[in-house]
Each structure stands twice: as C-alpha cells, then as structure tokens.
C-alpha cells in the first residue's frame, strides 16, 4: 500500500482562482486546498485586509512578521500573486488565469464585482465551463444583497445569538459561522464541479453567512415553525435536565457530560454505577415523568455524587457499562487527547515561519487519497513570477508587466 503521505489529494488537478478577503470565502478555497486543489490567490494594493487583523477581541494574533494568524488559517495551501486587474496588461493576465481554471471564488460585494468585471456573466465569457463561486453576507437578492457583513452580523440576522436562551444576544466565538460558511461554500463548489462532469456546463453558486446560519439552525427552525416552540428560550439549565442528559463537575474540578436516549433504558445502570441503587425504588424518580417533575432535587443529589471521584475515574467506570458520558475538554486538552491523535484530528505541521505547531487535521478520511494542510499561506506577491511563468510569460514579459504596474513580485 502506498505511503499515505505520498498519496495525492482527491482534488489533485483542480485549479482555483480566488479574489477574496477575510475568511468566509477564502476559507472555502483553503478547504479545497486541503484536498489537493491548486489555489491561486490574487491580491492588490496592501493585500487582503485580513493580513493585518491582529487585534482579535482581547487577543493579539500578530505573528513575527506583523501579519495575522487568522490570515494563515484562511489562506493555507495557496499560492499568491500580486495583480492589478484594473490595468490592461493585468486584465490579460487575469483572463489567462481564468481560462485555465475550474473555479473562480470571490466574496466581494455585488456592486464591486460588477464594477471590477468579476461577475458571473463576464467571467463565463472567458471560460464558459467555470464554476463561479460567491460568498456574501445576506444572499444574492433582496434589499441587503449589496451590504457587507462579518460573522457576528450573520449570527445576529439568523437568530444564532439568541439560541443560548439568554435574555441578551450572545456570540459564538471565534469565526464559527465564518468557518461553517466556508464549509458550505466548499460543499457547493464540489457539487457544481460534479454537475459539470455530467453536463459539461459550468454555473454560478452562491452561499451567504445568513443562509448558513439558518441552515445550522435547521432543527431549531423546525421546532419553532411546526410546533410553536420558542427555541430562543431553550436555555441549557442544568437543574431542569435529567442527570442522564446533563453535565457535572467532578472531584478534580473537571467536567463530564452525558447524553442517553432513551433515558429510561440507562437509568438502572446509571444508578447502580454511581452507588445510588436506592433511587430505583423511590417513587419520586420511578419513571421519566417523575424524574422530570423532581429534576432539581435529582440534579442536586448527583452534584454531590460526582464530586466524589475525578473525571477520569468516572469515565473509567462508565465506559465498560455502556453509559454514554464524555469528558468536557478545553482546547489545550484536545492537543493531548489520544483519540484525536489516533485519528489525525490533531496533527503536527512544520510552518516555515512559525516552526512546529499542532493544527486540526482534515475531518474526513479517504482510503485512497490524502487530505490536510499542505503548505502555509503565501506572503504578499510571493509566487507572482512562478505563476506568470506557468501562464507562458517570458522573463522579459514579466519585467514589462512589473514596469506597467500590473504585477509585483515580493522582494
């Protein structure tokens, strides 16, 4: 069997051109790069503004070169070209890139795409087979279609900020909706590429922060719309959750969480495992309805019980009995989790500027392909000469393009 590290990615040979900023759009092509696609990122001026987004909440995300760690997350695996497509020679270079591409991705506003000639109609004239992928804040139509947005705004518009049950909006950090939108966009791009294999035709696809937020809330929306359940009031209140669907702090201050369905099936085993056999004959807890009615008292009782052992001691006790409990881990614990390491969910990566670092592995396994981070984000204009040479430009041609202000090579 071929060494896994030598196997090609499942998207080997797919070529993508990106004119995008921040994460929700570029994150999608980074994912496709994880699967082996060749992604060329176009930048102009001072580059993608995410390069300089170093003040992330109360954290300093600046790297040694002064650029943001977030840019690395959004642009891993890519090659970078500095290209001014507003010049005639720059536009010619852009058309050559598009002619050889399978996908063009942008998350610029609708009016900006039209002004810059990056809309589907004009891109498709250059390459009718191309998949033209768009990511926006609120969708391609409607009164908000030309407004910009960031992750928190998508959370706000979609209702995500109220699903915690709080009486004031709470955000889920960091970049969770951005990443979900990137996943949704990569999903749409793959579907369009598959359709092209069958029909021979390219097409435009569009994903937004708003649409992805609603898709994430599918169960919540169905509960709200079909049975009138106000899911925004569904707070996680430990005192009103059965002990078999609850979290408890253990002797060592660490938490454990259980989820069992149907709860009645696991109740006897749970009582015996925790040394609470007497509860099996207690009429207050005789069945699901009785336990629900007396839930605060029951949870308080098990708060005392779980404080008697450490989290790992409880896990060692529960797992052989088939009880579905899990350690509640902090991110720093995940880096050492043998389950994550065994499945390459956390993998070592040697970054040429950051050194050795642990990063998330690709979440899916392929039996005959390899997926995962293959390289760092590009420095501004890092691969300009390399990409132009691949497009057929001679050394003299490249110097002329630089003199015209169409391109720039990093010095």
N, C-alpha and C positions, 0 to 999 in steps of 0.2 A: 504494500500500500504506500502511496506517495506521502512523503512528509507533509503534514498539514501546513507548515509554514511555506512550502513550495507550491501549494495549490493556488490556482487563480481565483479571483473573486467571481461570484456569479454574474456580475455586470461587466466583466472584462471586455473591452472593446467598445463600450458605450461612451459617447463623448458628450459632454455637457458644457455649455457656456452660461455663465452667471453674471448678471448685472444687478446685484442686490446688496442690501445693507442690514446690519444688526442680525438677529438670529432666526426669526420665524421662517424667512425664505432661505437664506444661506444654510441654516441648519438642515434643511431638506437635502440639499446637494452634498453636504458633509456626510449624511447618512448613505446616500448613493455612492459616495466615495469610499465609505466603509466596505461597500460590496464590490469595489473594484472599478467603478466608473472613473474616467479621466475628466476631472472638473477644472475648467479654466475660469478663474475669477477676474473680471475686468474692474479696475479701479481708475479713478481720475482725481485730479486736484490733490487734496491731502489724504485721499483714500476713504475707505469705509469708516464712517464715524465711530463704529464700534471699536476700532483700534484704540481709541482714546477714552473709552468709557471705563475709567479706572476707579471712580468713586461709586461703588455699587452698594447703596444703602449705607450702613456703617462700616463696611469693609473696604479695604484698599486692595483692588485687584490688579495693581500695576506690576508688571514684570521688570526685569533688569533693564530692558531696552525702553522702558517708559510706556509700553503699549499694554493693552488689557488682556488678562487671562481669558475673558469672555470671547475675544476675537479668536483665540486658539480653539475654543470649544466650537464656534460656529464655522470655522474655516479649515479644520484639519483635512488632510488628504489633498488639498487643492494646489494648483499652480497659479501664480499671479502674473497678470500683465497690466502695465500702465498704458491706457489707451484713451485718447480723446476722440470720441466718435463724432464730435461736432465739427471736426476738420474733414476736408475731402479725403485726404490720404488715410485718416483714421477710420473713416466710414468704410473705405475699401477693405482695410484690414478686418474690420468687424464683419463685413459680408463674407470674407473668406472663412472666418471662424464659423459663422452660421451655416455656410454651405456644407461644412464637414461635420456638423453637429447633429446629434439625435434629439437633444433637449436644449431649450433656452429657458432660463429661470430668471424672473425679476419680481421684486416686491415694491417697486416704485409706484407712486400714486398714478391713477388713471390719466390725469391731465399731463403728468410728467412723461409717462410712456408715449402719449400721443405727440407731445412736443419734441421728444427725442427720437421719434421713429422706432420705438421699441414695442409698439402694439402688435397684436397677432397678425393683422391684415398685412402690414408691411414686412414683418419677419417672414411670413408664409410666402410672400412673393419671391424671396431669396431662396427659401427652402420649403417647398410645399409639404414635405414629409416630417417636418419638425414638430415635436411636442412643445407647445408654448405654455409654460407653467407660471401661474401668477399666484402671489400670496398678498392679501390685503388685510386691512383692519376689520372691515364690516361687510365685504362682499362686492361683486361687480355691478350691482344695480341698486337703485334706491337713493334716498336723499343723502346718505352718508358714504356713498360709494367712492368719493374722491377725498375722503378725510384720512389722515394718517392716524395710526394707533400703535400702542405698545401693549405688552402682556397685561398689565393691570387694567387697561381700558377694556380689553376683550373679556377679562374676568367680570368686570363691572356690568357690561352690557348683557352678558349671557346669563347672569344670575349666580355665577360661581361664588361671588363674595358673600352671599347670604346662605349658602348651604351648610355653614357651620352651626346654624341655629342661634348665632349671636344677634343681639339687637342692633348691632352696627356692623358695617361691611368689614370683612377680614380678607386679606390677600393671602394666597398660597405662594410661597417663595421657594426658590428663585427660578424664574423663567420656565415654570411648569407648563403654562399654557403655550408659551413660545415653542417649547420642545414638542408638545402634543401637536401643535400646528405643523411643525416641521415633519413629524411622522406622518400626519395626514397628507401633507403635500407630496412626500416621497411615495406614499401609497397611491395617490392619484397619478403621479408620473409613471409609475410602474404599470398601472392599469392601461394608461394611454399607449405606452410602448408595446404592451401585449396586444392591444387592439390594432395597432399599426402593423404588427406582424401578420395579422389575419386579413386586414383590409388594404394595407399599403398606404393608408392615409394618416397624416398627422392631424393634430387637433389642439385646441386650447383647453386648458384645465384651470380651475380657479378654486382656491381654498382661502378661508379667512380665519382670523382669530375668533371672530364671533361665531362662525359656523362650527369651528372645532370645540369651542366652549359648550355650545348647545349639544353637540354630539357626545361629549364627555358626560353630560347631564341627562343622557337618554332615559335611564331608569327614573331619575327624579322628575323629568318632564311627564313621563307616562303616569307616574303616581299622581302628579298634580292635575293632569288633564283628564284622566279617566276615572279616578275615584275621589277627586277633590282634595287630596292630601296636600297640605301646605308644607312642602318639603323644606322650605326655609326655616320652619320651626322645629325641624328634626335635629335637635342638638344631641351630641353624644353625652348623655347624662348617666354616669356610672350607676347611680342609685336606682335607676329605672331600667337597667339592663340585666337580664338573667346572668348569674355567675358563669354560665357556660358560653356566654357571648359578652365578655367583659375583660377588663384589664386590671391587674393587681400589682401593687408594689411589694417586692419580696424583702427578705431579711437584709440583703446586701444593698438595698436601695434601687435595685434594677427592676424593670417591669416585665410582666409576662401577660400575654393576651390569648384568649381562647375564642373560637367560633365553632359551634357544633349545631348541626341540623340532621334530624330533628332533635331538639334538646332532650326530650323525654327518653330517648334511646340511651343517651350517655349519662343521664342523671345518677343512676345507681352506681356505675363505675366511678364517677367523679366523687360521690360522697364517700365511698369506701377508700379511694386513693388518698383522700385528704383527711381520713380518720373521722369523718362525720356521719358514721352509719346511723346514728340516732335520727337524722333528718328524714330517713326513708319512711319512718313511722309517724312523723309529725304531720298532723292534718293541715297545718299552715302551708306546707310545701308538698302536698300529696300529688299534685299534677301541675301542668303548665299554667293553668289559670290561677291556681292558688299561689304558685310561686310568683307570678306576675303581680298579684294583689299585695303580696308581702315582700316585694323585691327590696325596698330599702333596708329592711331588717336582715334579709338574707345576705345582701352585699356587705353590710357592716360586719356580719359574722365572718365571712370569708376574708375580709380585710385583715382580721386578726389571725386567721388560719395561715394565710400566705406569708405573713410576717415571721413565721416560724422557721422557714427554710430559705436558702438562697435561690435565685432564679435558676441556676444550672441544676441544683438539687431537685427542684420541681420538674424541670424538663426531663431529667433522667428517670424520674418516677412516672411521668405521664406518657412518654412516647411508647414504651413497651405495652402499655394498656390500650393504645389506640386512641387516646384522648388528643384532640387537635388543639394543642397550645403551641405558642411560638414565642421566642424571645423578642422583646421590643428593643431593637438595636438603634444606637446612634450611628451616624455615618462613619465615625472613626472605628467603630467595631466591625463594620462591614469589610473594611480593608483586611481584617484578620479572620474573617468568617470562613471556616473550611468548606462550607457548602458553596460559597461564592467562588472560592479559589478552585475547587474541584471542577466547576463548570465554566471556568474562564469568564465569569461575570465581572470579576475584577482582575485586570491583567497588568503586568509591568510594561512600561513603554519608555524607551530612551529618546527624550526630546533633545534635539541638537543644541538648544539654548537653555533649557530648564534642567537638563540632566535626567536622572532616573525618576520616574513618577508612576504611581498606580492610577489607572484610569478605568472607566467602565468598559467591559468587553461588549462585543456585539450581542444582542439578546437572543438571536436565533442561531442554531447550529445547522450546518449543511454537511451532508455525508460526503459530498464530492466537490466541495468548494470551501474557501476560507473568507471570512468577513471580519472586519475590525479596523481600527485605526492603523493606517499605513505610513502616514507622514504628518509633519506639523503644518500649521497654517503658513502661508507664504509671507515673506517680508514684502513690503510695498514694491511692486515692479520687479520682483525677484527673478521671474522666469521670462521676461519680455523677449530677450534675444533668442532664447531657446524656442519659444512658441512661434516667433516670426520665422525662424529658420525652418521649422516644421511646415509652415504655410508656404514655403517656397521662396522667401525673400533672401536675396544675397546680402553679404556683409555691407556692400555699398548701398543697397536699398534700405537697409536698416539704419545706416547713418543718415541717409536723406530723411527718413521718417522722423528721426530724432531732431534733426535741424528744423523740420516743419512743425515741430511741437505735437506731432500725432502720437508719439510714444516716448517712453522714458525707461531706461534701464537703471536698476539700483546700483549705486556706486559704493 
